[in-house]
Amino acid sequence: MRGLFHSFGNREYRWLWLITTLTNAGSWTFTLVVTWQAYALTHSSSWSGAIMFATLIPNILGAPIAGVLVDLLDRRFLIFIAALIQVVTTVLLAALSHFHLATPEWLLGLSLVFGTAQSGLSVMLSSLVPAIVPSEKLFNALSLQAVAQRGTEFVGPAVASPLLIVYGPGLVYLFAATLYFLASLVVFALHRVQVHHDAEGQTRRRHIFSPLIDGFVYIRRTPTIGILVSIVGFHCALTMAYMGMLPQFVKLLHGTSAFYGEVVSTIGLGSIVGTLVLAGVKDVRFRGSLYWITAILSGASLSLLGVMVNHALVIVSIVLVGASQAMFMTLSLGYIQQLTAPYMRGRVTSFYSVLAGGFMSLANLGYGALSTFLSPHLIMFIIGLMFVVTVVIYGVFSRQFRSVSLKGTFVSDVNVPLSGISV
């Protein structure tokens, strides 16, 4: 058990973990209340999907910019500013809800602001992990980080659901604001983390977009990272874009707001279990086996959820969804950061976030619109099965995917120096 939490022996990591816990609990609290409020105001999954789209779409532009800033500036200051933006946004939504002025348009606009700040926070916090802990503890640290990131899917909604039922959305938004405010205070307990540059000073500003372009070209010239990032994109588009459909899914099961909160929080419960299991894995080969197993299970469990109608079986299925998705995403991020040069981690992590959040946002919008014509149950079943097929295709055609799945290592782990890149 001691080995399971050995990354907590690092003081800086303990503070980073607390900040991650607070901000992600705030994010999932926001997701719970804003999607439910949008559905309550409009009785349309299209609006719930649009809200998720607005929350996640900033990853396409915001995350790359955050990645460049993370590689160049003091990350503590960046985290502080992003957390304060979340405080202002959620307090404003609380006021609108209290005075019955909240409209779908207001929810959409403020969700866009919220998502922009959250996309930056995600990149900043994830890229700090390999800068704080030694490489041999990276997967353990990322797994414990995922307990904070995904496990708060349980903690945040579990606390927020009773508030939503008894007091309505206004107080839930204030709860989220409190979490972000606490995070903004804790951030300066972190020591200043050194900003890495390539040894030859090649990250020069030929023009304002040069650092961003350098990051893109680095990924293109490092095929293994490109493969890992691409499968994350498929995973997020096909298995993790169901949140916009959940309110309608629950309604079709004759569930109440209490059951909706239970479903959302149980996703996080599965994430906690899955990532704690992963934190205790030290064998490289077994870690690789978990990579392809959780990839398959991530799609299969969503398809299983789609055919469930009994409330108890829905909860069991959603635990599997949360556990498998959290484990696969944590392993993917760990492999990506392990292969990336320190001076590129911010930008590479940002591109990872672009595919994760960007594809999720577009898919949420599409599935929300599609659920007007098709049952969410059927959509979940189909997209889960599609990802299982996608994993099989990667297994057949990608030598690197087979190598890490069977051996836990890649055919080649060589970093591509920026000095070898021409733009």
HELIX and SHEET records of a PDB file:
HELIX    1   1 GLY A    3  GLY A    9  5                                   7    
HELIX    2   2 ARG A   11  THR A   42  1                                  32    
HELIX    3   3 SER A   45  LEU A   56  1                                  12    
HELIX    4   4 ILE A   57  ILE A   60  5                                   4    
HELIX    5   5 GLY A   62  LEU A   72  1                                  11    
HELIX    6   6 ARG A   75  HIS A   98  1                                  24    
HELIX    7   7 PRO A  104  ILE A  132  1                                  29    
HELIX    8   8 SER A  135  LYS A  137  5                                   3    
HELIX    9   9 LEU A  138  TYR A  167  1                                  30    
HELIX   10  10 PRO A  169  VAL A  186  1                                  18    
HELIX   11  11 VAL A  187  ALA A  189  5                                   3    
HELIX   12  12 SER A  210  ARG A  220  1                                  11    
HELIX   13  13 PRO A  223  THR A  239  1                                  17    
HELIX   14  14 MET A  243  MET A  245  5                                   3    
HELIX   15  15 LEU A  246  LEU A  252  1                                   7    
HELIX   16  16 SER A  257  ALA A  279  1                                  23    
HELIX   17  17 VAL A  284  GLY A  306  1                                  23    
HELIX   18  18 HIS A  311  LEU A  339  1                                  29    
HELIX   19  19 PRO A  342  MET A  344  5                                   3    
HELIX   20  20 ARG A  345  SER A  353  1                                   9    
HELIX   21  21 VAL A  354  GLY A  358  3                                   5    
HELIX   22  22 PHE A  359  LEU A  370  1                                  12    
HELIX   23  23 PRO A  376  PHE A  397  1                                  22    
HELIX   24  24 ARG A  399  LYS A  407  1                                   9    
HELIX   25  25 LEU A  418  GLY A  420  5                                   3    
END                                                                             
